[in-house]
C-alpha cells in the first residue's frame, strides 16, 4: 500500500513538472523570440548597412505588421537614410501598437529636428533662403508640434517677399493658439507694413485684451492710429504705454515724434528733452529739438510778415513781443543744432538750419560760415 501511494505521488510530480516546463517553453516562444528578419537587421545596424537593414525590416513589417519593434527599427533605418517621411510613418505605427519604444522614438525625432533646424539657422545667417526653407520644411515634417520651425519659416517668407504666405502660416498657427501674443504681434506687424492699419489696430487690441501693459502693442497701436489720422487715440495709446514703461527711451522718442508731426512743438520739445536726460548723445532728439525751436521761430516770423495796418493789425507792443519771441527761439535752437552736428557733422540740412538760426539771432558771420559748410558738403557728395 505504501509503495502504491509513493508511485502515484511521483507520477503527479512528473505531470506538474511537465506542465511547468511547457509553460516556460511557450513563454519563451511568445516573449523571447523575434522575427529572423529583425535579427538580421540588427546585424546590419552594427555595420551601418542601412540599405540591407531596410530590406529585412520591410519584410518584417509585412510578415508581422503588429510588431512594434520592427516598425521602430525600420523608422530608425529610414532616418539614417534621411527618408524622414517614411521614418515618421513607421514611428507612428510603432507607437500605435505599443509605447515600449516611445522614449527612443522621441529622442530620434528630437535629434533630427535639432539637426535640421540648426542647419536652417546657419543657412539663414548666410542669406541662403532656399536652403534654409528646405531645412525648415524637413524639420516640420519630422516634428509638426514645434512652433519654432513655423516661426522661422514665416520669417523666411517675409524676407523673400512672400508676405501673404507668411501671413497665412501665422493665421493657421493662431487657430490652435488664439491668444499667442508672439503670433498676434507678427500678424500686426505684417498688417502695418502693408498699410492695413485698421486691421493692425484690431489685432493689437486683441493683444492688449490678454496683456494690457504690453509695451510693443501699445506703441504699435499708437503708430497705427497716427497712420489713420486718429491723433487723439494715438496720444492715449502713447500715454498708456509710457505709464507702463516710464523709462522707455524709444517710447518717449516716438511720442515726441507724434507731437512734432502734429506741430505741437512745445510738447515735442519736452519729450525730446526727456530722451536726452536718459540718453545724452541721442542725435535725433537733439536735432529734433533744434528743429522744433527753429519751427516756432519761423512761425512767429511768418506771423510778423503777415501783420498789416488796420483794425486786425498787431499793436506795436505785440510786434515787439513777437520779434523778441522769434529771436529767443532762434537762439534756443542753436545749442541743440550744434550738439547734433557734433555727433554727425556731415548733415547739410542741419548746417542750413543752424545758419538760419545764427543769422536771425544776430550772428551773421557764423551764419555765413554755416551756409558755406552746406555748399562744401554738397560738393563733396557730388564727387
C-alpha positions as CSV (number, residue, x, y, z in Angstrom):
1,X,0.0,0.0,0.0
2,X,2.8,2.4,0.9
3,X,4.6,1.7,-2.4
4,X,1.4,2.4,-4.5
5,X,0.9,5.8,-2.8
6,X,4.5,6.7,-3.4
7,X,4.2,5.8,-7.1
8,X,1.1,7.9,-7.5
9,X,2.9,10.8,-5.8
10,X,5.9,10.5,-8.2
11,X,3.6,10.5,-11.3
12,X,1.7,13.5,-10.1
13,X,5.0,15.4,-9.6
14,X,6.2,14.4,-13.1
15,X,3.0,15.8,-14.6
16,X,3.3,19.1,-12.6
17,X,7.0,19.5,-13.7
18,X,6.0,18.8,-17.4
19,X,3.3,21.5,-17.3
20,X,5.8,24.0,-15.8
21,X,8.3,23.2,-18.5
22,X,5.7,23.6,-21.2
23,X,4.6,26.9,-19.8
24,X,8.3,28.1,-19.7
25,X,8.9,26.9,-23.3
26,X,5.6,28.6,-24.5
27,X,6.5,31.8,-22.8
28,X,9.9,31.8,-24.4
29,X,8.3,31.3,-27.8
30,X,5.9,34.2,-27.3
31,X,8.2,36.6,-25.4
32,X,11.8,35.9,-26.1
33,X,11.9,35.3,-29.8
34,X,11.9,37.9,-32.6
35,X,11.4,37.5,-36.3
36,X,14.6,36.4,-38.1
37,X,14.3,39.5,-40.3
38,X,14.6,41.7,-37.3
39,X,17.6,39.7,-36.0
40,X,19.3,40.1,-39.4
41,X,18.5,43.8,-39.5
42,X,20.2,44.2,-36.1
43,X,23.4,42.7,-37.5
44,X,23.3,45.1,-40.5
45,X,22.7,48.0,-38.0
46,X,26.1,47.2,-36.4
47,X,27.8,47.6,-39.8
48,X,25.8,50.7,-40.7
49,X,24.5,48.8,-43.7
50,X,21.2,50.7,-43.7
51,X,20.0,49.5,-47.2
52,X,20.1,45.8,-46.2
53,X,18.7,46.6,-42.8
54,X,15.8,48.3,-44.6
55,X,15.2,45.3,-46.9
56,X,15.0,43.0,-43.9
57,X,12.8,45.3,-41.9
58,X,10.4,46.0,-44.7
59,X,9.9,42.2,-45.0
60,X,9.4,42.0,-41.2
61,X,6.6,44.6,-41.1
62,X,4.9,42.8,-44.0
63,X,5.1,39.5,-42.2
64,X,4.5,40.8,-38.7
65,X,2.5,44.1,-39.1
66,X,1.7,44.1,-35.4
67,X,5.3,44.0,-34.2
68,X,6.1,47.4,-32.7
69,X,9.9,46.7,-32.6
70,X,10.0,46.1,-36.4
71,X,8.3,49.4,-37.1
72,X,10.6,51.2,-34.7
73,X,13.8,49.8,-36.2
74,X,12.6,50.4,-39.7
75,X,11.9,54.0,-38.8
76,X,15.4,54.2,-37.4
77,X,16.9,52.9,-40.6
78,X,14.8,55.2,-42.7
79,X,16.1,58.1,-40.6
80,X,19.7,57.2,-41.3
81,X,19.0,57.4,-45.0
82,X,17.2,60.7,-44.4
83,X,13.9,59.3,-45.6
84,X,12.1,61.2,-43.0
85,X,8.5,60.9,-44.3
86,X,8.9,57.1,-44.0
87,X,10.6,57.4,-40.7
88,X,7.7,59.4,-39.2
89,X,5.2,56.9,-40.6
90,X,7.0,53.9,-39.0
91,X,7.4,55.6,-35.7
92,X,3.7,56.4,-35.6
93,X,2.8,52.8,-36.4
94,X,5.1,51.6,-33.6
95,X,3.5,53.9,-31.1
96,X,0.0,52.9,-32.1
97,X,0.9,49.3,-31.4
98,X,2.8,50.0,-28.1
99,X,4.5,52.7,-26.0
100,X,7.5,50.4,-25.5
101,X,9.7,52.4,-27.8
102,X,8.2,55.9,-27.1
103,X,11.4,57.2,-25.4
104,X,13.9,56.2,-28.1
105,X,11.4,57.4,-30.8
106,X,11.2,60.8,-29.1
107,X,15.0,61.0,-28.8
108,X,15.5,60.1,-32.5
109,X,12.9,62.7,-33.6
110,X,14.4,65.4,-31.4
111,X,17.9,64.7,-32.7
112,X,16.9,65.0,-36.4
113,X,14.7,68.1,-35.7
114,X,17.5,69.9,-34.0
115,X,19.9,69.0,-36.7
116,X,17.7,70.4,-39.5
117,X,16.6,73.4,-37.5
118,X,20.2,74.4,-36.7
119,X,21.2,73.9,-40.4
120,X,18.3,76.2,-41.3
121,X,19.6,78.9,-38.9
122,X,23.1,78.7,-40.3
123,X,21.8,79.0,-43.9
124,X,19.6,81.9,-42.8
125,X,22.6,83.7,-41.4
126,X,24.3,83.3,-44.8
127,X,21.1,84.6,-46.5
128,X,20.7,81.2,-48.2
129,X,17.0,81.4,-48.1
130,X,16.1,78.4,-50.3
131,X,18.3,76.1,-48.4
132,X,17.0,77.4,-45.1
133,X,13.4,76.9,-46.2
134,X,14.1,73.3,-47.2
135,X,15.7,72.5,-43.9
136,X,12.8,74.0,-42.0
137,X,10.2,72.1,-44.1
138,X,12.1,68.9,-43.3
139,X,12.2,69.8,-39.6
140,X,8.5,70.5,-39.6
141,X,7.9,67.1,-41.3
142,X,9.9,65.4,-38.5
143,X,8.0,67.1,-35.7
144,X,4.9,69.1,-36.5
145,X,4.4,70.2,-32.9
146,X,7.4,72.5,-32.6
147,X,6.4,76.2,-33.0
148,X,9.9,77.5,-33.6
149,X,10.2,75.9,-37.1
150,X,7.0,77.5,-38.3
151,X,8.1,80.9,-36.9
152,X,11.4,80.8,-38.8
153,X,9.7,79.6,-41.9
154,X,7.3,82.6,-41.8
155,X,10.3,84.9,-41.3
156,X,11.8,83.5,-44.5
157,X,8.6,84.1,-46.4
158,X,8.8,87.7,-45.3
159,X,12.4,88.1,-46.2
160,X,11.7,86.7,-49.7
161,X,8.7,89.0,-50.3
162,X,6.1,86.2,-49.8
163,X,4.1,88.2,-47.3
164,X,0.8,86.6,-47.9
165,X,2.3,83.2,-47.4
166,X,3.8,84.3,-44.1
167,X,0.5,85.8,-43.0
168,X,-1.4,82.6,-43.9
169,X,1.1,80.5,-41.9
170,X,0.7,82.7,-38.8
171,X,-3.0,82.7,-39.1
172,X,-3.1,78.9,-39.4
173,X,-1.0,78.6,-36.2
174,X,-3.2,81.1,-34.5
175,X,-6.2,78.8,-34.9
176,X,-4.5,76.4,-32.5
177,X,-3.4,79.1,-30.1
178,X,-5.6,82.1,-30.5
179,X,-4.1,84.1,-27.6
180,X,-0.5,83.6,-28.6
181,X,1.0,87.1,-28.3
182,X,4.0,86.4,-30.4
183,X,1.8,85.3,-33.3
184,X,-0.6,88.2,-32.9
185,X,2.4,90.6,-32.9
186,X,3.8,89.1,-36.1
187,X,0.4,89.4,-37.8
188,X,0.0,93.0,-36.6
189,X,3.5,93.9,-37.9
190,X,2.6,92.5,-41.3
191,X,-0.6,94.4,-41.5
192,X,1.2,97.6,-40.5
193,X,3.9,97.0,-43.2
194,X,1.1,96.6,-45.8
195,X,-0.5,99.8,-44.6
196,X,-3.6,97.8,-43.4
197,X,-3.7,100.0,-40.3
198,X,-7.3,99.3,-39.3
199,X,-6.6,95.5,-39.3
200,X,-3.4,96.1,-37.3
201,X,-5.4,98.1,-34.7
202,X,-7.9,95.1,-34.4
203,X,-5.1,92.6,-33.8
204,X,-3.2,94.9,-31.4
205,X,-6.3,95.3,-29.3
206,X,-6.6,91.5,-29.1
207,X,-3.0,91.5,-27.7
208,X,-4.0,94.2,-25.2
209,X,-7.0,92.2,-24.1
210,X,-4.6,89.5,-23.0
211,X,-1.7,91.7,-21.8
212,X,-2.9,95.3,-21.1
213,X,0.6,96.7,-20.5
214,X,2.2,95.1,-23.5
215,X,4.8,97.7,-24.5
216,X,5.1,96.9,-28.2
217,X,1.4,96.5,-28.7
218,X,0.7,99.9,-27.1
219,X,3.5,101.6,-29.1
220,X,2.4,100.0,-32.4
221,X,-1.3,100.8,-31.6
222,X,-0.3,104.5,-31.3
223,X,1.6,104.4,-34.5
224,X,-1.3,102.7,-36.3
225,X,-3.7,105.3,-35.0
226,X,-1.3,108.0,-36.1
227,X,-1.2,106.5,-39.6
228,X,-5.0,106.5,-39.6
229,X,-5.0,110.2,-38.6
230,X,-6.6,109.4,-35.3
231,X,-4.3,111.5,-33.2
232,X,-6.3,111.6,-30.0
233,X,-6.4,107.8,-30.0
234,X,-2.7,107.7,-30.7
235,X,-1.9,110.0,-27.9
236,X,-4.0,107.9,-25.4
237,X,-2.1,104.8,-26.5
238,X,1.3,106.5,-26.0
239,X,0.2,107.7,-22.6
240,X,-0.8,104.2,-21.6
241,X,2.5,102.8,-23.0
242,X,4.6,105.3,-21.0
243,X,2.6,104.8,-17.8
244,X,3.6,101.1,-18.0
245,X,7.1,101.9,-19.2
246,X,8.1,105.3,-17.9
247,X,11.8,105.0,-18.6
248,X,11.5,103.5,-22.1
249,X,13.6,106.0,-24.2
250,X,12.3,104.8,-27.5
251,X,8.7,105.1,-26.5
252,X,9.3,108.7,-25.2
253,X,11.0,109.5,-28.5
254,X,8.1,108.1,-30.6
255,X,5.7,110.1,-28.5
256,X,7.8,113.2,-29.2
257,X,7.7,112.5,-32.9
258,X,3.9,112.2,-32.6
259,X,3.7,115.7,-31.2
260,X,6.3,117.0,-33.7
261,X,4.3,115.8,-36.7
262,X,1.2,117.4,-35.2
263,X,3.2,120.7,-34.9
264,X,2.8,120.7,-31.1
265,X,6.4,121.8,-30.8
266,X,6.4,122.7,-27.1
267,X,5.2,119.2,-26.0
268,X,7.6,117.6,-28.5
269,X,10.5,119.6,-27.1
270,X,9.6,118.4,-23.5
271,X,9.6,114.8,-24.6
272,X,12.9,115.0,-26.6
273,X,14.5,116.8,-23.6
274,X,13.5,113.7,-21.6
275,X,15.2,111.5,-24.1
276,X,18.4,113.5,-23.8
277,X,18.2,113.1,-20.0
278,X,18.1,109.4,-20.4
279,X,20.4,109.1,-23.4
280,X,22.7,112.2,-23.6
281,X,24.1,111.6,-27.1
282,X,20.9,110.9,-29.0
283,X,21.5,112.6,-32.3
284,X,17.8,112.6,-33.4
285,X,16.5,114.0,-30.2
286,X,19.0,116.9,-30.3
287,X,18.3,117.6,-34.0
288,X,14.6,117.5,-33.4
289,X,14.7,119.9,-30.5
290,X,16.8,122.3,-32.5
291,X,14.4,122.0,-35.5
292,X,11.3,122.4,-33.2
293,X,12.6,125.7,-31.8
294,X,13.5,126.8,-35.3
295,X,10.0,126.0,-36.5
296,X,8.5,128.0,-33.6
297,X,10.7,130.9,-34.6
298,X,9.8,130.7,-38.3
299,X,6.1,130.6,-37.4
300,X,6.5,133.7,-35.3
301,X,8.4,135.4,-38.1
302,X,5.7,134.5,-40.6
303,X,3.1,136.0,-38.3
304,X,5.1,139.2,-38.2
305,X,5.3,139.3,-42.0
306,X,1.6,138.9,-42.3
307,X,0.9,141.7,-39.8
308,X,-0.8,144.6,-41.6
309,X,-2.1,148.0,-40.6
310,X,-5.8,148.1,-40.0
311,X,-8.4,147.0,-37.4
312,X,-7.0,143.5,-37.1
313,X,-3.4,144.5,-37.2
314,X,-1.0,143.9,-34.3
315,X,-0.1,146.7,-31.9
316,X,3.5,147.9,-31.7
317,X,3.8,146.2,-28.4
318,X,2.6,142.9,-29.8
319,X,5.0,143.3,-32.7
320,X,7.9,143.9,-30.4
321,X,6.9,140.8,-28.3
322,X,6.7,138.7,-31.5
323,X,10.2,139.8,-32.6
324,X,11.6,139.1,-29.1
325,X,10.0,135.6,-29.0
326,X,11.2,134.8,-32.5
327,X,14.8,135.8,-31.8
328,X,14.6,133.9,-28.5
329,X,13.5,130.7,-30.2
330,X,16.2,131.1,-32.9
331,X,18.7,131.4,-30.0
332,X,17.3,128.3,-28.2
333,X,17.7,126.2,-31.3
334,X,21.4,126.9,-31.7
335,X,22.9,124.7,-28.9
336,X,20.8,121.7,-29.9
337,X,21.7,122.0,-33.6
338,X,25.3,122.4,-32.6
339,X,25.1,119.3,-30.4
340,X,23.6,117.3,-33.2
341,X,26.3,118.4,-35.6
342,X,29.0,117.5,-33.1
343,X,27.6,113.9,-33.2
344,X,27.0,113.8,-37.0
345,X,28.8,116.7,-38.8
346,X,28.0,115.7,-42.4
347,X,24.4,116.9,-42.3
348,X,23.8,119.7,-44.8
349,X,20.2,120.3,-43.8
350,X,21.2,120.8,-40.2
351,X,24.0,123.2,-41.2
352,X,21.5,125.2,-43.2
353,X,19.1,125.3,-40.2
354,X,22.0,126.4,-38.0
355,X,22.9,129.1,-40.5
356,X,19.3,130.4,-40.4
357,X,19.3,130.4,-36.6
358,X,22.7,132.2,-36.5
359,X,21.6,135.0,-38.9
360,X,18.3,135.6,-37.2
361,X,19.8,135.8,-33.8
362,X,22.3,138.4,-34.9
363,X,25.3,136.2,-35.6
364,X,25.7,137.0,-39.3
365,X,29.3,135.8,-39.8
366,X,28.7,132.4,-38.2
367,X,25.6,132.1,-40.3
368,X,27.6,132.6,-43.5
369,X,30.1,130.1,-42.3
370,X,27.4,127.5,-41.8
371,X,26.0,128.2,-45.3
372,X,29.4,127.7,-46.8
373,X,29.6,124.4,-44.9
374,X,26.4,123.3,-46.7
375,X,28.0,124.1,-50.1
376,X,31.1,122.2,-49.2
377,X,29.1,119.1,-48.2
378,X,27.1,119.2,-51.4
379,X,30.3,119.5,-53.5
380,X,32.0,116.6,-51.7
381,X,28.9,114.4,-52.0
382,X,28.8,115.1,-55.8
383,X,32.4,113.9,-56.3
